[in-house]
Amino acid sequence: MNLVEKIKQLKKEKNAVILAHYYQETEIQDIADYVGDSLGLSQKAAETDADMIVFAGVHFMAETAKILSPNKKVVLPDVNAGCSLADSCPPDEFKKFIEAHPDHTVITYVNCSAEIKAMTDIVCTSSNALKIVNSIAKDKPIIFAPDKNLGNYIIKESGREMLLWDGSCIVHEAFSIEKLLELHKEHPDSTIIAHPESEAHILQTATYIGSTAGMINYVKQYPEKKFIVATEAGILHKMAQEVPGTILIPAPAEADNTCACSECHFMKMNTLQKLYDCMLNESPQIEISKEIQERALVPITRMLELSV
């Protein structure tokens, strides 16, 4: 049997479900039971009757799945698949930051560690961040972490003042505004769409700003158009499946690399071989202390209740 067939066989034997983020390699997306954004995948995991959740994504995503499904086994193909944004918010430093501003409501973007979530009043995603912020009483000061770019975008959209943690995603900060504008000149009939983790000067060029799922849904509404897509290039695979024939162009990055686009090194650490190995050995497993799990579940539950 080839590797794909072996993975499919293991999935049946172990009653496993494979979840893949939009930024994963195409062969992993193609074998997954569900492809989506981090929170949507964790919700899918909680709904299934699978004994083992195989999360092809990065560490904080697998942690979120474990928080929502504490009694299920959660494995990650490569335990070193981290996240520059999550890593930009160390728990010890964030704890001091919160303690220095004790009167603030703490909102954290889901792209953070379980320890950070456990210090939070309410979690948000890029698609519901504006709604979450607007749900907080106007006289209540807010800490927003860890993404300063998403935070600045929400400040602009909501008109609320917020105290921002100085964190960011290196992938979404890698886009070159000069190259992007030049690319748009070459394709004047194209529409720029962007993820709100991108810097403000990139967002100013975009016709649509939204989450990964939001960007895909937007493109599906206008399949006759041509799009320049400012987020991690892995999303183009799913977009192309949803809108075959639509011209999709990755936004250019500052540095020269193999695809002249912005790719996440951590997301690409997962491979089919690692996926097979982690299913076979049921390792590396995601483990979270009961205390952290229970505390982190509270702000996630609050968000889900507000997002209905």
N, C-alpha and C positions, 0 to 999 in steps of 0.2 A: 504494500500500500504506500501511496505517497503521503506527504505530511498532512495535507488537507484531509485526506480520508482517515488518517490516524486520529486527527483532532476530532473529527465528527464521531468516530467510534468511541473515543474517550468520553465525549460529551454525553452520549447515551449511557455508557457504563456507570458514570459517576453522577448522573442526573445534574449536569452542570448547565449554566446559562452563560453565554459569552456576550459581554457588553463592550462596545468599541466607541471611543470618542471620534468625532468628525476629523480630528487631526492625526489619526493613526494611519499607518501605511495602508495602501489600498487593499492588499491581500488580506489584511486583518479585518478591515471593514467588510470585505466580501464574505468572510466566514462567520461573522458575528450574527447573533440572534437579533440584537438591537444596535443601531447606530444612532448616536444623539449627543446632546450636551451633557455635562457632568451631573447636574441635578436630575434631569429627566431620566438618565440611565439608572441612577440610584433609586429613583421611584419605581422604575420598571423592575429592578432587582427585588424590591420589597414586595412587589405584587406577585412574583413568581413562586412556584412551589419547588424550585430547584434547591438542592442541598449545597451546591457550591456555585459561588458567583466568581466568574473569571473576568476581572475588570482590566481591559486593555486601554489604559489611560495613564494618568500620573498618580502619585501617591495620595494626594489629598482627595482625589476623586474616589479611590478605593476606600479611604477612611470614611467618607460620607456614606458610601454604600454600607459599610460595617455599622455605622451609627444608626442607620435606618433599618438594618437587618442584623441585629446583634447575635442572633442565634444561628445565623448561616455562616458557612465558611467562605471567606473572601480572599482570593489570591490575586496577585499582581505579577505579570510576566517578568518584570525587572524591578526589584525593590529599590533600585537607585534612580528610577524614573521620577524625578522630583519636579519642581516648578519654580522658576525664578521669582514669580510673584509671591507665592507662598513663603519662599525662603527669605524674602525681603522683610518679613515680619516675624522676628524671633519672639517666642512667647515671653521670655524674661523682660525684654525691652518693652514689649507691648503692655505687660502688666504694670510697669512703672509709668507708662504713658497714660493709662487709664486712671491709675491712682493719683496722678497729678491733675486730673480733671474729673473729680468725683461726681459732679452734677450732670454729666453728659450721658445721653442714651448712646449706647455703642452698637453701631450697625457694621457688620462685616460682610464683605463679598464672599460668596461660597468658595472662592479660590484661596483658601487658607487652611492651615492645619487644624486638626481636631482640638488641639490645645487652645488655639485662638478662638475657635467657635465656642469653646467652653467658657470663655470670658465675655461673651457677647450677649446683648439683649435680644437682638433679632438679626437673622442672616438675610441676605438678598442675593439675587442673581442679576446678570446684566439686563435681563428682560423685565424684571419686576422692581429694580432698584428705585426707580422714580416713584412707584406706588408705595413702596415701603417707607421711603423718606417722607412722602406726603402724609403718611398715616401717623406720623409723630406730631404731637402738639407743637404749634408754632413757637410757643414760648420755651420749649425744651431744647437746650443745645445738644448738638449731635457730634459724635466722633464717627468718622467713616474710614474704614480700613479694609484691605491694605492698599488698594489701587488708587493712586492719586489722579490718574487720568480719567477713570470712571467717575471718581468723586467730583472732579472739576466739571465733567459733563453734566452730572446730576445737579450740581450747584447752578449751572447755567440754565438748565431746563426747569428747575423747581423754584429758583430764586431764593433758596435757603442758604444761610451761612452754615458751613460745616467745618469742623476741625479735621484735617486730612492727615492720615499716616503717609509717610513719604515712601511708598512702595510702587512698583511697576513691573510689567511683563516685558522682558527684553525682546521678545518676538514682535510685540506690537509697537515697540519703540524703535524698531529697526527700519521702518519704512522711510524712504527718501522722498521728501516733498518735491525736490527738483526733478528727480526721475519720474515721479508720479505725474507731475504737470506735463513733462515732456511726453510721457506715454499717452496722456489724454489728448495732447495735440496730434499725436499720430493716429488716434482713434477718437475724433471729435464727436462721433455718434454714440460713444460709450457713456454709461452711467456709473459713477463711483459709489460703491457701498462700503461701509466700514464698521468695524467692531469698536465699541466705546472704550476699550482698553488702549486704543491708539491715541497718540498725542493730539492736542487741540488743532494744530495746523493741518493735520491729516483730516480730522473730522470736518473742518471747515470746507473741504473740497467735496464732501459726500452728499449725495442726494438722499441716501437712506443710512441711518445709523442704528444698529441693533445687534442682538445676540446672534450666536451661530445659527440657532434654529430660526430666528427672526429673519436673518439674511437669506436663508434658503426659501422661506415662505414668501419673501418679497420678490425674489427672482422668479418663483413659480407664477406670480401674478402677472409678470411681464416677460413671457418666454421669447417674445420677438425682439427684445432688446439685446444690446451687447453690454457686458458688465466688467468693470475693473474691481477686483475684490480685495479689500484691505483687511485681511486676517490671515491666520496660518494657512498655508497653501493646501494642506490636506483636505480642507473642506470642499475643494473644487471637484473631488471625486464624487461625493454625494450630490452636489449641485448638478453635475453633468448627468447623473442618473435621473434626477428629478426633472430636469429640463433639457433633454437630449436635443442637440442642434443649436442650442444657445451658445454664443461665443462668450467664454469666461476667461478673463485675463488676471493672473495674480499681480497684486500691487508690488512694485519693485522695492527691494531693500537697499540700504546704503552699501553694504559689503557685497562683493562679488561672491557668488556661490553657485552650486551646481544648477539651480533652477532660476537664479536671479530673483528669487522671491524670499519671503520670510518663513523659515521653517523652525519648528521647535525641536531642538536636539533631544530633549527629554522624552517627548512623545515618540520620537523615532527610535528610542532605545528598545522598545518592544518589537519583537520579531515573531514570525510564525514558529520558529524553533523554540524560542523562549515560551511562547504561548503553550505549545505542546508539553514542554518540560514542566511548567508550573502546574498543568492539569494532571500530568502523570504522577508527580511527586507531591501534589497538593501543597506546594510551597513555592515562593515565600507567601506566608499568610499574613494578613493584616490583623494586628492585635491592638486593642485600645483598652485601657483600664476601665473598669465599670464606672468609676467616678467621672472620668472625662466623658465617657460615652453618654451617661445620663445627663450631664450638664450641657453637652453639645447638642443633644437632641431637643432641648427646650427651645432655643432660638430658631432651630430649623422648623420645628412644629409651629411656632408662632408665624413664621414666614408662610408656610403652607396654608395656614388658616386664613391669612390675609390675602392669599393669591387665588382663592377659590372664585 
